Amino acid sequence: MKNKINNLKNTSETEKKNLESQLNDLGNKLQEKIVAETTYQNQIQELGLKIKELEQQIENSTSASEKFERQLINELANVGQD
C-alpha cells in the first residue's frame, strides 16, 4: 500500500513538473507574441507617418507645379500683348 502511495506521489510530482514546464513555455510564447505585436504596431505607425510625409510632398509638388503653370500662362499672355 505504501508503495502505491509513493508511486502516486512520484507520478503527481512528475505531472506537476510537466505542467509547470508547459505553463512556462506558454508564458514564453505569449511574451514573444506580445513583443512581435508591439513591433508590428510600431511599424504600422512608422508607415502611417511615412505615408503622411509622402502625401505632403505630393501636395507641395502639385502646388509648385500649378504655380509654375500659372507663371508660364502669364508670361505667354504678356508676350502676346507685346
PDB file of N, CA, C and O in Angstrom:
ATOM      1  N   MET A   1       0.819  -1.188   0.000  1.00  0.00           N
ATOM      2  CA  MET A   1       0.000   0.000   0.000  1.00  0.00           C
ATOM      3  C   MET A   1       0.870   1.261   0.000  1.00  0.00           C
ATOM      4  O   MET A   1       0.596   2.221  -0.719  1.00  0.00           O
ATOM      5  N   LYS A   2       1.929   1.234   0.828  1.00  0.00           N
ATOM      6  CA  LYS A   2       2.827   2.379   0.871  1.00  0.00           C
ATOM      7  C   LYS A   2       3.499   2.588  -0.482  1.00  0.00           C
ATOM      8  O   LYS A   2       3.710   3.724  -0.907  1.00  0.00           O
ATOM      9  N   ASN A   3       3.834   1.492  -1.154  1.00  0.00           N
ATOM     10  CA  ASN A   3       4.460   1.601  -2.480  1.00  0.00           C
ATOM     11  C   ASN A   3       3.513   2.281  -3.473  1.00  0.00           C
ATOM     12  O   ASN A   3       3.934   3.125  -4.264  1.00  0.00           O
ATOM     13  N   LYS A   4       2.248   1.911  -3.423  1.00  0.00           N
ATOM     14  CA  LYS A   4       1.274   2.533  -4.326  1.00  0.00           C
ATOM     15  C   LYS A   4       1.150   4.028  -4.029  1.00  0.00           C
ATOM     16  O   LYS A   4       1.069   4.845  -4.946  1.00  0.00           O
ATOM     17  N   ILE A   5       1.137   4.373  -2.761  1.00  0.00           N
ATOM     18  CA  ILE A   5       1.032   5.790  -2.371  1.00  0.00           C
ATOM     19  C   ILE A   5       2.267   6.542  -2.848  1.00  0.00           C
ATOM     20  O   ILE A   5       2.155   7.643  -3.387  1.00  0.00           O
ATOM     21  N   ASN A   6       3.448   5.951  -2.652  1.00  0.00           N
ATOM     22  CA  ASN A   6       4.690   6.590  -3.101  1.00  0.00           C
ATOM     23  C   ASN A   6       4.731   6.728  -4.621  1.00  0.00           C
ATOM     24  O   ASN A   6       5.173   7.748  -5.150  1.00  0.00           O
ATOM     25  N   ASN A   7       4.262   5.685  -5.319  1.00  0.00           N
ATOM     26  CA  ASN A   7       4.212   5.754  -6.780  1.00  0.00           C
ATOM     27  C   ASN A   7       3.271   6.872  -7.242  1.00  0.00           C
ATOM     28  O   ASN A   7       3.593   7.620  -8.165  1.00  0.00           O
ATOM     29  N   LEU A   8       2.113   6.979  -6.595  1.00  0.00           N
ATOM     30  CA  LEU A   8       1.179   8.042  -6.932  1.00  0.00           C
ATOM     31  C   LEU A   8       1.787   9.415  -6.617  1.00  0.00           C
ATOM     32  O   LEU A   8       1.599  10.376  -7.363  1.00  0.00           O
ATOM     33  N   LYS A   9       2.508   9.484  -5.516  1.00  0.00           N
ATOM     34  CA  LYS A   9       3.154  10.730  -5.122  1.00  0.00           C
ATOM     35  C   LYS A   9       4.204  11.119  -6.162  1.00  0.00           C
ATOM     36  O   LYS A   9       4.284  12.281  -6.561  1.00  0.00           O
ATOM     37  N   ASN A  10       5.002  10.153  -6.598  1.00  0.00           N
ATOM     38  CA  ASN A  10       6.025  10.427  -7.612  1.00  0.00           C
ATOM     39  C   ASN A  10       5.388  10.825  -8.941  1.00  0.00           C
ATOM     40  O   ASN A  10       5.860  11.738  -9.620  1.00  0.00           O
ATOM     41  N   THR A  11       4.321  10.135  -9.299  1.00  0.00           N
ATOM     42  CA  THR A  11       3.611  10.454 -10.533  1.00  0.00           C
ATOM     43  C   THR A  11       3.047  11.865 -10.447  1.00  0.00           C
ATOM     44  O   THR A  11       3.119  12.637 -11.402  1.00  0.00           O
ATOM     45  N   SER A  12       2.497  12.180  -9.311  1.00  0.00           N
ATOM     46  CA  SER A  12       1.922  13.503  -9.128  1.00  0.00           C
ATOM     47  C   SER A  12       2.999  14.584  -9.232  1.00  0.00           C
ATOM     48  O   SER A  12       2.764  15.625  -9.846  1.00  0.00           O
ATOM     49  N   GLU A  13       4.153  14.359  -8.652  1.00  0.00           N
ATOM     50  CA  GLU A  13       5.260  15.321  -8.743  1.00  0.00           C
ATOM     51  C   GLU A  13       5.741  15.463 -10.184  1.00  0.00           C
ATOM     52  O   GLU A  13       6.026  16.570 -10.641  1.00  0.00           O
ATOM     53  N   THR A  14       5.830  14.349 -10.893  1.00  0.00           N
ATOM     54  CA  THR A  14       6.255  14.381 -12.292  1.00  0.00           C
ATOM     55  C   THR A  14       5.248  15.165 -13.127  1.00  0.00           C
ATOM     56  O   THR A  14       5.630  15.999 -13.948  1.00  0.00           O
ATOM     57  N   GLU A  15       3.975  14.896 -12.917  1.00  0.00           N
ATOM     58  CA  GLU A  15       2.940  15.620 -13.647  1.00  0.00           C
ATOM     59  C   GLU A  15       2.962  17.111 -13.308  1.00  0.00           C
ATOM     60  O   GLU A  15       2.773  17.965 -14.174  1.00  0.00           O
ATOM     61  N   LYS A  16       3.196  17.400 -12.029  1.00  0.00           N
ATOM     62  CA  LYS A  16       3.253  18.792 -11.595  1.00  0.00           C
ATOM     63  C   LYS A  16       4.411  19.505 -12.305  1.00  0.00           C
ATOM     64  O   LYS A  16       4.234  20.614 -12.808  1.00  0.00           O
ATOM     65  N   LYS A  17       5.575  18.888 -12.348  1.00  0.00           N
ATOM     66  CA  LYS A  17       6.735  19.483 -13.025  1.00  0.00           C
ATOM     67  C   LYS A  17       6.467  19.638 -14.519  1.00  0.00           C
ATOM     68  O   LYS A  17       6.851  20.636 -15.129  1.00  0.00           O
ATOM     69  N   ASN A  18       5.806  18.643 -15.098  1.00  0.00           N
ATOM     70  CA  ASN A  18       5.469  18.706 -16.522  1.00  0.00           C
ATOM     71  C   ASN A  18       4.516  19.871 -16.797  1.00  0.00           C
ATOM     72  O   ASN A  18       4.708  20.624 -17.751  1.00  0.00           O
ATOM     73  N   LEU A  19       3.505  20.012 -15.968  1.00  0.00           N
ATOM     74  CA  LEU A  19       2.543  21.114 -16.135  1.00  0.00           C
ATOM     75  C   LEU A  19       3.211  22.474 -15.914  1.00  0.00           C
ATOM     76  O   LEU A  19       2.912  23.433 -16.626  1.00  0.00           O
ATOM     77  N   GLU A  20       4.104  22.561 -14.942  1.00  0.00           N
ATOM     78  CA  GLU A  20       4.829  23.807 -14.703  1.00  0.00           C
ATOM     79  C   GLU A  20       5.690  24.165 -15.916  1.00  0.00           C
ATOM     80  O   GLU A  20       5.781  25.326 -16.315  1.00  0.00           O
ATOM     81  N   SER A  21       6.310  23.150 -16.483  1.00  0.00           N
ATOM     82  CA  SER A  21       7.136  23.373 -17.673  1.00  0.00           C
ATOM     83  C   SER A  21       6.289  23.854 -18.845  1.00  0.00           C
ATOM     84  O   SER A  21       6.677  24.778 -19.560  1.00  0.00           O
ATOM     85  N   GLN A  22       5.141  23.232 -19.038  1.00  0.00           N
ATOM     86  CA  GLN A  22       4.236  23.652 -20.105  1.00  0.00           C
ATOM     87  C   GLN A  22       3.738  25.075 -19.881  1.00  0.00           C
ATOM     88  O   GLN A  22       3.629  25.864 -20.819  1.00  0.00           O
ATOM     89  N   LEU A  23       3.440  25.387 -18.628  1.00  0.00           N
ATOM     90  CA  LEU A  23       2.988  26.732 -18.295  1.00  0.00           C
ATOM     91  C   LEU A  23       4.075  27.759 -18.578  1.00  0.00           C
ATOM     92  O   LEU A  23       3.793  28.834 -19.107  1.00  0.00           O
ATOM     93  N   ASN A  24       5.314  27.434 -18.230  1.00  0.00           N
ATOM     94  CA  ASN A  24       6.437  28.336 -18.532  1.00  0.00           C
ATOM     95  C   ASN A  24       6.609  28.518 -20.033  1.00  0.00           C
ATOM     96  O   ASN A  24       6.848  29.629 -20.507  1.00  0.00           O
ATOM     97  N   ASP A  25       6.487  27.430 -20.777  1.00  0.00           N
ATOM     98  CA  ASP A  25       6.591  27.517 -22.238  1.00  0.00           C
ATOM     99  C   ASP A  25       5.502  28.419 -22.814  1.00  0.00           C
ATOM    100  O   ASP A  25       5.768  29.250 -23.683  1.00  0.00           O
ATOM    101  N   LEU A  26       4.285  28.249 -22.325  1.00  0.00           N
ATOM    102  CA  LEU A  26       3.187  29.095 -22.790  1.00  0.00           C
ATOM    103  C   LEU A  26       3.437  30.563 -22.438  1.00  0.00           C
ATOM    104  O   LEU A  26       3.160  31.459 -23.235  1.00  0.00           O
ATOM    105  N   GLY A  27       3.959  30.792 -21.242  1.00  0.00           N
ATOM    106  CA  GLY A  27       4.285  32.161 -20.839  1.00  0.00           C
ATOM    107  C   GLY A  27       5.336  32.778 -21.748  1.00  0.00           C
ATOM    108  O   GLY A  27       5.233  33.946 -22.121  1.00  0.00           O
ATOM    109  N   ASN A  28       6.349  31.991 -22.106  1.00  0.00           N
ATOM    110  CA  ASN A  28       7.406  32.476 -23.011  1.00  0.00           C
ATOM    111  C   ASN A  28       6.849  32.764 -24.406  1.00  0.00           C
ATOM    112  O   ASN A  28       7.182  33.777 -25.020  1.00  0.00           O
ATOM    113  N   LYS A  29       6.010  31.877 -24.889  1.00  0.00           N
ATOM    114  CA  LYS A  29       5.406  32.093 -26.210  1.00  0.00           C
ATOM    115  C   LYS A  29       4.517  33.327 -26.212  1.00  0.00           C
ATOM    116  O   LYS A  29       4.506  34.091 -27.177  1.00  0.00           O
ATOM    117  N   LEU A  30       3.773  33.519 -25.130  1.00  0.00           N
ATOM    118  CA  LEU A  30       2.930  34.706 -25.024  1.00  0.00           C
ATOM    119  C   LEU A  30       3.787  35.971 -25.038  1.00  0.00           C
ATOM    120  O   LEU A  30       3.443  36.948 -25.702  1.00  0.00           O
ATOM    121  N   GLN A  31       4.896  35.953 -24.309  1.00  0.00           N
ATOM    122  CA  GLN A  31       5.782  37.108 -24.281  1.00  0.00           C
ATOM    123  C   GLN A  31       6.342  37.402 -25.674  1.00  0.00           C
ATOM    124  O   GLN A  31       6.433  38.560 -26.081  1.00  0.00           O
ATOM    125  N   GLU A  32       6.716  36.347 -26.403  1.00  0.00           N
ATOM    126  CA  GLU A  32       7.219  36.520 -27.772  1.00  0.00           C
ATOM    127  C   GLU A  32       6.150  37.156 -28.663  1.00  0.00           C
ATOM    128  O   GLU A  32       6.443  38.040 -29.468  1.00  0.00           O
ATOM    129  N   LYS A  33       4.916  36.698 -28.508  1.00  0.00           N
ATOM    130  CA  LYS A  33       3.818  37.246 -29.312  1.00  0.00           C
ATOM    131  C   LYS A  33       3.552  38.710 -28.955  1.00  0.00           C
ATOM    132  O   LYS A  33       3.235  39.517 -29.828  1.00  0.00           O
ATOM    133  N   ILE A  34       3.682  39.042 -27.685  1.00  0.00           N
ATOM    134  CA  ILE A  34       3.480  40.435 -27.266  1.00  0.00           C
ATOM    135  C   ILE A  34       4.553  41.324 -27.880  1.00  0.00           C
ATOM    136  O   ILE A  34       4.257  42.414 -28.370  1.00  0.00           O
ATOM    137  N   VAL A  35       5.797  40.859 -27.854  1.00  0.00           N
ATOM    138  CA  VAL A  35       6.897  41.625 -28.457  1.00  0.00           C
ATOM    139  C   VAL A  35       6.666  41.780 -29.956  1.00  0.00           C
ATOM    140  O   VAL A  35       6.849  42.866 -30.507  1.00  0.00           O
ATOM    141  N   ALA A  36       6.267  40.698 -30.615  1.00  0.00           N
ATOM    142  CA  ALA A  36       6.012  40.752 -32.060  1.00  0.00           C
ATOM    143  C   ALA A  36       4.870  41.720 -32.361  1.00  0.00           C
ATOM    144  O   ALA A  36       4.953  42.493 -33.316  1.00  0.00           O
ATOM    145  N   GLU A  37       3.818  41.687 -31.566  1.00  0.00           N
ATOM    146  CA  GLU A  37       2.676  42.585 -31.772  1.00  0.00           C
ATOM    147  C   GLU A  37       3.090  44.042 -31.588  1.00  0.00           C
ATOM    148  O   GLU A  37       2.689  44.907 -32.366  1.00  0.00           O
ATOM    149  N   THR A  38       3.888  44.309 -30.564  1.00  0.00           N
ATOM    150  CA  THR A  38       4.367  45.677 -30.319  1.00  0.00           C
ATOM    151  C   THR A  38       5.218  46.161 -31.487  1.00  0.00           C
ATOM    152  O   THR A  38       5.074  47.295 -31.944  1.00  0.00           O
ATOM    153  N   THR A  39       6.098  45.298 -31.963  1.00  0.00           N
ATOM    154  CA  THR A  39       6.940  45.642 -33.111  1.00  0.00           C
ATOM    155  C   THR A  39       6.080  45.922 -34.332  1.00  0.00           C
ATOM    156  O   THR A  39       6.318  46.886 -35.059  1.00  0.00           O
ATOM    157  N   TYR A  40       5.089  45.085 -34.554  1.00  0.00           N
ATOM    158  CA  TYR A  40       4.167  45.233 -35.685  1.00  0.00           C
ATOM    159  C   TYR A  40       3.422  46.566 -35.602  1.00  0.00           C
ATOM    160  O   TYR A  40       3.306  47.279 -36.599  1.00  0.00           O
ATOM    161  N   GLN A  41       2.921  46.899 -34.419  1.00  0.00           N
ATOM    162  CA  GLN A  41       2.186  48.158 -34.244  1.00  0.00           C
ATOM    163  C   GLN A  41       3.098  49.369 -34.475  1.00  0.00           C
ATOM    164  O   GLN A  41       2.675  50.370 -35.052  1.00  0.00           O
ATOM    165  N   ASN A  42       4.352  49.267 -34.019  1.00  0.00           N
ATOM    166  CA  ASN A  42       5.311  50.350 -34.249  1.00  0.00           C
ATOM    167  C   ASN A  42       5.590  50.528 -35.737  1.00  0.00           C
ATOM    168  O   ASN A  42       5.688  51.654 -36.224  1.00  0.00           O
ATOM    169  N   GLN A  43       5.716  49.422 -36.452  1.00  0.00           N
ATOM    170  CA  GLN A  43       5.959  49.500 -37.897  1.00  0.00           C
ATOM    171  C   GLN A  43       4.763  50.131 -38.612  1.00  0.00           C
ATOM    172  O   GLN A  43       4.936  50.934 -39.529  1.00  0.00           O
ATOM    173  N   ILE A  44       3.565  49.770 -38.195  1.00  0.00           N
ATOM    174  CA  ILE A  44       2.357  50.363 -38.788  1.00  0.00           C
ATOM    175  C   ILE A  44       2.354  51.867 -38.548  1.00  0.00           C
ATOM    176  O   ILE A  44       2.044  52.645 -39.451  1.00  0.00           O
ATOM    177  N   GLN A  45       2.697  52.270 -37.341  1.00  0.00           N
ATOM    178  CA  GLN A  45       2.724  53.701 -37.014  1.00  0.00           C
ATOM    179  C   GLN A  45       3.774  54.430 -37.865  1.00  0.00           C
ATOM    180  O   GLN A  45       3.515  55.517 -38.382  1.00  0.00           O
ATOM    181  N   GLU A  46       4.957  53.825 -38.006  1.00  0.00           N
ATOM    182  CA  GLU A  46       6.008  54.431 -38.823  1.00  0.00           C
ATOM    183  C   GLU A  46       5.571  54.551 -40.282  1.00  0.00           C
ATOM    184  O   GLU A  46       5.824  55.568 -40.927  1.00  0.00           O
ATOM    185  N   LEU A  47       4.919  53.521 -40.796  1.00  0.00           N
ATOM    186  CA  LEU A  47       4.437  53.566 -42.177  1.00  0.00           C
ATOM    187  C   LEU A  47       3.362  54.633 -42.353  1.00  0.00           C
ATOM    188  O   LEU A  47       3.316  55.313 -43.379  1.00  0.00           O
ATOM    189  N   GLY A  48       2.505  54.777 -41.359  1.00  0.00           N
ATOM    190  CA  GLY A  48       1.484  55.827 -41.410  1.00  0.00           C
ATOM    191  C   GLY A  48       2.111  57.207 -41.480  1.00  0.00           C
ATOM    192  O   GLY A  48       1.665  58.062 -42.245  1.00  0.00           O
ATOM    193  N   LEU A  49       3.149  57.424 -40.677  1.00  0.00           N
ATOM    194  CA  LEU A  49       3.845  58.712 -40.703  1.00  0.00           C
ATOM    195  C   LEU A  49       4.531  58.938 -42.051  1.00  0.00           C
ATOM    196  O   LEU A  49       4.523  60.049 -42.581  1.00  0.00           O
ATOM    197  N   LYS A  50       5.122  57.880 -42.597  1.00  0.00           N
ATOM    198  CA  LYS A  50       5.793  57.988 -43.900  1.00  0.00           C
ATOM    199  C   LYS A  50       4.768  58.318 -44.995  1.00  0.00           C
ATOM    200  O   LYS A  50       5.048  59.123 -45.884  1.00  0.00           O
ATOM    201  N   ILE A  51       3.604  57.707 -44.933  1.00  0.00           N
ATOM    202  CA  ILE A  51       2.547  57.988 -45.911  1.00  0.00           C
ATOM    203  C   ILE A  51       2.135  59.456 -45.831  1.00  0.00           C
ATOM    204  O   ILE A  51       1.989  60.120 -46.857  1.00  0.00           O
ATOM    205  N   LYS A  52       1.948  59.960 -44.611  1.00  0.00           N
ATOM    206  CA  LYS A  52       1.576  61.371 -44.453  1.00  0.00           C
ATOM    207  C   LYS A  52       2.668  62.283 -45.003  1.00  0.00           C
ATOM    208  O   LYS A  52       2.379  63.296 -45.639  1.00  0.00           O
ATOM    209  N   GLU A  53       3.914  61.920 -44.757  1.00  0.00           N
ATOM    210  CA  GLU A  53       5.036  62.717 -45.273  1.00  0.00           C
ATOM    211  C   GLU A  53       5.034  62.724 -46.803  1.00  0.00           C
ATOM    212  O   GLU A  53       5.221  63.773 -47.419  1.00  0.00           O
ATOM    213  N   LEU A  54       4.824  61.566 -47.410  1.00  0.00           N
ATOM    214  CA  LEU A  54       4.790  61.482 -48.872  1.00  0.00           C
ATOM    215  C   LEU A  54       3.595  62.232 -49.449  1.00  0.00           C
ATOM    216  O   LEU A  54       3.710  62.882 -50.488  1.00  0.00           O
ATOM    217  N   GLU A  55       2.451  62.145 -48.780  1.00  0.00           N
ATOM    218  CA  GLU A  55       1.274  62.890 -49.238  1.00  0.00           C
ATOM    219  C   GLU A  55       1.551  64.394 -49.206  1.00  0.00           C
ATOM    220  O   GLU A  55       1.142  65.128 -50.106  1.00  0.00           O
ATOM    221  N   GLN A  56       2.248  64.844 -48.160  1.00  0.00           N
ATOM    222  CA  GLN A  56       2.595  66.262 -48.057  1.00  0.00           C
ATOM    223  C   GLN A  56       3.546  66.669 -49.177  1.00  0.00           C
ATOM    224  O   GLN A  56       3.417  67.750 -49.751  1.00  0.00           O
ATOM    225  N   GLN A  57       4.505  65.790 -49.481  1.00  0.00           N
ATOM    226  CA  GLN A  57       5.442  66.074 -50.578  1.00  0.00           C
ATOM    227  C   GLN A  57       4.700  66.162 -51.909  1.00  0.00           C
ATOM    228  O   GLN A  57       4.994  67.033 -52.727  1.00  0.00           O
ATOM    229  N   ILE A  58       3.753  65.274 -52.125  1.00  0.00           N
ATOM    230  CA  ILE A  58       2.955  65.299 -53.360  1.00  0.00           C
ATOM    231  C   ILE A  58       2.155  66.596 -53.426  1.00  0.00           C
ATOM    232  O   ILE A  58       2.097  67.251 -54.466  1.00  0.00           O
ATOM    233  N   GLU A  59       1.548  66.952 -52.314  1.00  0.00           N
ATOM    234  CA  GLU A  59       0.751  68.187 -52.280  1.00  0.00           C
ATOM    235  C   GLU A  59       1.632  69.404 -52.572  1.00  0.00           C
ATOM    236  O   GLU A  59       1.237  70.290 -53.331  1.00  0.00           O
ATOM    237  N   ASN A  60       2.812  69.446 -51.976  1.00  0.00           N
ATOM    238  CA  ASN A  60       3.737  70.558 -52.220  1.00  0.00           C
ATOM    239  C   ASN A  60       4.189  70.591 -53.675  1.00  0.00           C
ATOM    240  O   ASN A  60       4.285  71.657 -54.284  1.00  0.00           O
ATOM    241  N   SER A  61       4.463  69.410 -54.222  1.00  0.00           N
ATOM    242  CA  SER A  61       4.904  69.318 -55.612  1.00  0.00           C
ATOM    243  C   SER A  61       3.802  69.787 -56.566  1.00  0.00           C
ATOM    244  O   SER A  61       4.064  70.520 -57.519  1.00  0.00           O
ATOM    245  N   THR A  62       2.579  69.359 -56.297  1.00  0.00           N
ATOM    246  CA  THR A  62       1.442  69.754 -57.123  1.00  0.00           C
ATOM    247  C   THR A  62       1.233  71.259 -57.051  1.00  0.00           C
ATOM    248  O   THR A  62       0.985  71.916 -58.062  1.00  0.00           O
ATOM    249  N   SER A  63       1.337  71.784 -55.860  1.00  0.00           N
ATOM    250  CA  SER A  63       1.169  73.227 -55.670  1.00  0.00           C
ATOM    251  C   SER A  63       2.244  74.004 -56.430  1.00  0.00           C
ATOM    252  O   SER A  63       1.953  75.018 -57.064  1.00  0.00           O
ATOM    253  N   ALA A  64       3.479  73.525 -56.362  1.00  0.00           N
ATOM    254  CA  ALA A  64       4.576  74.186 -57.070  1.00  0.00           C
ATOM    255  C   ALA A  64       4.358  74.102 -58.583  1.00  0.00           C
ATOM    256  O   ALA A  64       4.624  75.065 -59.302  1.00  0.00           O
ATOM    257  N   SER A  65       3.877  72.961 -59.063  1.00  0.00           N
ATOM    258  CA  SER A  65       3.617  72.786 -60.499  1.00  0.00           C
ATOM    259  C   SER A  65       2.515  73.731 -60.970  1.00  0.00           C
ATOM    260  O   SER A  65       2.616  74.339 -62.036  1.00  0.00           O
ATOM    261  N   GLU A  66       1.472  73.842 -60.167  1.00  0.00           N
ATOM    262  CA  GLU A  66       0.369  74.740 -60.532  1.00  0.00           C
ATOM    263  C   GLU A  66       0.841  76.191 -60.552  1.00  0.00           C
ATOM    264  O   GLU A  66       0.445  76.964 -61.424  1.00  0.00           O
ATOM    265  N   LYS A  67       1.674  76.552 -59.607  1.00  0.00           N
ATOM    266  CA  LYS A  67       2.201  77.917 -59.564  1.00  0.00           C
ATOM    267  C   LYS A  67       3.064  78.183 -60.795  1.00  0.00           C
ATOM    268  O   LYS A  67       2.963  79.240 -61.417  1.00  0.00           O
ATOM    269  N   PHE A  68       3.915  77.213 -61.140  1.00  0.00           N
ATOM    270  CA  PHE A  68       4.770  77.354 -62.310  1.00  0.00           C
ATOM    271  C   PHE A  68       3.929  77.457 -63.588  1.00  0.00           C
ATOM    272  O   PHE A  68       4.244  78.237 -64.486  1.00  0.00           O
ATOM    273  N   GLU A  69       2.863  76.666 -63.656  1.00  0.00           N
ATOM    274  CA  GLU A  69       1.966  76.705 -64.818  1.00  0.00           C
ATOM    275  C   GLU A  69       1.317  78.085 -64.956  1.00  0.00           C
ATOM    276  O   GLU A  69       1.238  78.621 -66.061  1.00  0.00           O
ATOM    277  N   ARG A  70       0.860  78.655 -63.858  1.00  0.00           N
ATOM    278  CA  ARG A  70       0.244  79.989 -63.895  1.00  0.00           C
ATOM    279  C   ARG A  70       1.266  81.045 -64.350  1.00  0.00           C
ATOM    280  O   ARG A  70       0.932  81.961 -65.101  1.00  0.00           O
ATOM    281  N   GLN A  71       2.492  80.902 -63.888  1.00  0.00           N
ATOM    282  CA  GLN A  71       3.540  81.853 -64.295  1.00  0.00           C
ATOM    283  C   GLN A  71       3.783  81.770 -65.797  1.00  0.00           C
ATOM    284  O   GLN A  71       3.920  82.794 -66.467  1.00  0.00           O
ATOM    285  N   LEU A  72       3.834  80.557 -66.322  1.00  0.00           N
ATOM    286  CA  LEU A  72       4.050  80.381 -67.765  1.00  0.00           C
ATOM    287  C   LEU A  72       2.891  80.972 -68.564  1.00  0.00           C
ATOM    288  O   LEU A  72       3.103  81.634 -69.580  1.00  0.00           O
ATOM    289  N   ILE A  73       1.668  80.729 -68.101  1.00  0.00           N
ATOM    290  CA  ILE A  73       0.487  81.279 -68.787  1.00  0.00           C
ATOM    291  C   ILE A  73       0.543  82.804 -68.783  1.00  0.00           C
ATOM    292  O   ILE A  73       0.263  83.440 -69.799  1.00  0.00           O
ATOM    293  N   ASN A  74       0.901  83.386 -67.651  1.00  0.00           N
ATOM    294  CA  ASN A  74       1.015  84.845 -67.556  1.00  0.00           C
ATOM    295  C   ASN A  74       2.110  85.384 -68.473  1.00  0.00           C
ATOM    296  O   ASN A  74       1.931  86.410 -69.129  1.00  0.00           O
ATOM    297  N   GLU A  75       3.231  84.692 -68.514  1.00  0.00           N
ATOM    298  CA  GLU A  75       4.324  85.130 -69.388  1.00  0.00           C
ATOM    299  C   GLU A  75       3.917  85.055 -70.860  1.00  0.00           C
ATOM    300  O   GLU A  75       4.218  85.955 -71.644  1.00  0.00           O
ATOM    301  N   LEU A  76       3.230  83.973 -71.222  1.00  0.00           N
ATOM    302  CA  LEU A  76       2.764  83.835 -72.610  1.00  0.00           C
ATOM    303  C   LEU A  76       1.757  84.933 -72.944  1.00  0.00           C
ATOM    304  O   LEU A  76       1.763  85.490 -74.042  1.00  0.00           O
ATOM    305  N   ALA A  77       0.900  85.229 -71.981  1.00  0.00           N
ATOM    306  CA  ALA A  77      -0.080  86.298 -72.211  1.00  0.00           C
ATOM    307  C   ALA A  77       0.621  87.636 -72.386  1.00  0.00           C
ATOM    308  O   ALA A  77       0.227  88.441 -73.230  1.00  0.00           O
ATOM    309  N   ASN A  78       1.649  87.872 -71.601  1.00  0.00           N
ATOM    310  CA  ASN A  78       2.414  89.124 -71.720  1.00  0.00           C
ATOM    311  C   ASN A  78       3.168  89.208 -73.039  1.00  0.00           C
ATOM    312  O   ASN A  78       3.281  90.280 -73.633  1.00  0.00           O
ATOM    313  N   VAL A  79       3.682  88.068 -73.491  1.00  0.00           N
ATOM    314  CA  VAL A  79       4.396  88.037 -74.766  1.00  0.00           C
ATOM    315  C   VAL A  79       3.426  88.348 -75.901  1.00  0.00           C
ATOM    316  O   VAL A  79       3.780  89.048 -76.850  1.00  0.00           O
ATOM    317  N   GLY A  80       2.228  87.838 -75.808  1.00  0.00           N
ATOM    318  CA  GLY A  80       1.220  88.057 -76.820  1.00  0.00           C
ATOM    319  C   GLY A  80       0.775  89.514 -76.873  1.00  0.00           C
ATOM    320  O   GLY A  80       0.336  89.985 -77.922  1.00  0.00           O
ATOM    321  N   GLN A  81       0.880  90.220 -75.778  1.00  0.00           N
ATOM    322  CA  GLN A  81       0.460  91.625 -75.743  1.00  0.00           C
ATOM    323  C   GLN A  81       1.539  92.559 -76.282  1.00  0.00           C
ATOM    324  O   GLN A  81       1.257  93.688 -76.682  1.00  0.00           O
ATOM    325  N   ASP A  82       2.774  92.074 -76.288  1.00  0.00           N
ATOM    326  CA  ASP A  82       3.869  92.931 -76.754  1.00  0.00           C
ATOM    327  C   ASP A  82       3.877  93.105 -78.211  1.00  0.00           C
ATOM    328  O   ASP A  82       4.741  93.801 -78.745  1.00  0.00           O
TER     329      ASP A  82
END
